[in-house]
Amino acid sequence: MINTIERMLIGLTLSGVVTFSAITAEAASSMSVTTQTTQPIGHYELCQRLPSECRVLRTNIGAVKLTQATWSRIIDVNAAVNSMIRPVTDQELWGKEEVWSYPANKGDCEDYVLLKRKLLMKAGIAENNLLITVVRQADGSGHAVLTVSTDQGDYVLDNLRGDVRVWNETGYTFLKRQSASNSGHWVGINDTGNASVAALK
């Protein structure tokens, strides 16, 4: 499936041109993280199956520089994975509530995130800047998205929408994300500014 999506990406044009020029006109914001917190059970079990998913990372890597080429690849990966993977619940797919896995052609929100993360790593974005993130939706339900930390702020890739938005314009309440220094550790997020955009879908 990864090779199929990579072939699809090769044929895509610079779909993010207009959006990129718009976001560079305004300073986006980065999340404020707190101390280490609990690891989601699904991620813990993924780490047991695939230890390479959870390891100490180099700490001298800064946020990725958001160039036109990088932005276009982020947009294209988000669109390609969203279109290629059919949404199903873990209960439907595995017969249990919480299983994080790389999807073949269907999966839930965490599975979309894992595949997008892997493809962007293959495209040259450092693992430190591709962070699985847990949020609360407006209806109170939990959800997972991928945060890309850039020198122009933190952006969110989401299987529930086609566009890539700065994190504090998503309408979500941000709870926790992977640590940028250890992909098996999680840190809390100090989210105090999303109340005004809670109605965004």
Helices and strands as residue ranges (DSSP letters): H 2-10, H 17-23, E 33-37, H 41-49, G 51-53, H 68-84, E 86-87, H 90-94, E 106-107, H 109-122, G 127-129, E 130-136, E 142-150, E 153-157, E 165-166, G 167-169, E 173-178, E 186-189, G 195-197
